[in-house]
Amino acid sequence: MIKHVPVMAEECIAFLNASKGKTIVDCTLGLGGHTKELLNIGCNVISIDRDEKAIEFAKKELPKEAVLINSEFSKLREILDDLSISKVDGILADLGVSTYQLEDDERGFGFKGKLDMRMNPKQKVSAFEIINEDPEEKISNLLFEYGERRFANAVARSICRSRTEKSIETGEELLEIVKRAMPPKYRFSREHHWATPTFRALRMEVNNDLGELKSLISTVPDCLKNKGRLAIISFHSMEDKIVKHMFRDYVKKGIAKVLTKKPILASKEEISLNPKAQRAKLRAIEIL
Ligand SMILES: C[S@@+](CC[C@H](N)C(=O)[O-])C[C@H]1O[C@@H](n2cnc3c(N)ncnc32)[C@H](O)[C@@H]1O
């Protein structure tokens, strides 16, 4: 198995108040990092992932006790109903894309390979359809909304001009098109890759990441026991904003109390071992 270190695992266990015998849902199985930690301390774990590859990995790598479900986490209530479980003790979500998805060129999450980006390959619309069929204004709006603030219009124009000659099929082609829409001076001055906001915006649109997150948080009060806990790790400011506001709303309505006044960040030691952890923000609530 690929060597994999789960982000803020100790903090997740602490905020979930996870211990032997408790039932915890890991909404984002991925490479099974958090699920393994929870199993190690004796929790009963139900692990969900909409990517069947994650489920296949886990079947080979995880102990048989893990209950593996190939589905969207927005369907948590239905998943628990199917398992005849009324409420659980804890729910964890470690959002975003996993290393195995990013590094597989056939999945098209990175700058290489076929334009796809679907976490659930059975879903109809992939990045290819959005890039090759959606109107320019829609592409520009989604790029802007998800974070390509400065060049959304220029990138959308460049995409639509290019696709009149031939359809855009690969990450490499899209990268070149994005490059043409940005002045070299801007590209050279970026700390992070200049195309990341465009690719990330597309990925979030293809997978309805924000819609999934909102549905999950909405269904949590129906799925957690009294004093049950929800912990969410996000890597994007828009996701963190949704988590913060929806948690605040639960506090106002007397449904939950917030356990993390400010988001919890990974320690310097963890970031030095796993640079991805630098962007991670953990927030947690307890149901009243
Ligand atoms: C950052 S990874 C999780 C890594 C995992 N915690 C670990 O330690 O290995 C996110 C995973 O969640 C899955 N995922 C993302 N959004 C999902 C959703 N709405 N429903 C189900 N799974 C989702 C992705 O397919 C991916 O495998």
The ligand as an ORCA input file, in Angstrom:
! r2SCAN-3c Opt
* xyz 0 1
  C      -8.659     13.786      1.481
  S      -9.240     12.209      1.045
  C      -9.440     11.416      2.574
  C      -8.196     10.787      3.095
  C      -8.440      9.887      4.288
  N      -8.909     10.604      5.442
  C      -7.183      9.136      4.650
  O      -6.620      9.390      5.721
  O      -6.725      8.315      3.860
  C     -10.868     12.469      0.560
  C     -11.618     11.229      0.084
  O     -13.003     11.506      0.231
  C     -13.696     11.096     -0.904
  N     -14.815     12.024     -1.040
  C     -14.767     13.345     -1.310
  N     -15.990     13.861     -1.339
  C     -16.849     12.846     -1.062
  C     -18.258     12.758     -0.940
  N     -19.032     13.824     -1.128
  N     -18.803     11.570     -0.627
  C     -18.020     10.467     -0.439
  N     -16.680     10.491     -0.557
  C     -16.097     11.665     -0.860
  C     -12.710     11.180     -2.044
  O     -13.058     10.269     -3.062
  C     -11.395     10.848     -1.357
  O     -11.094      9.478     -1.470
*
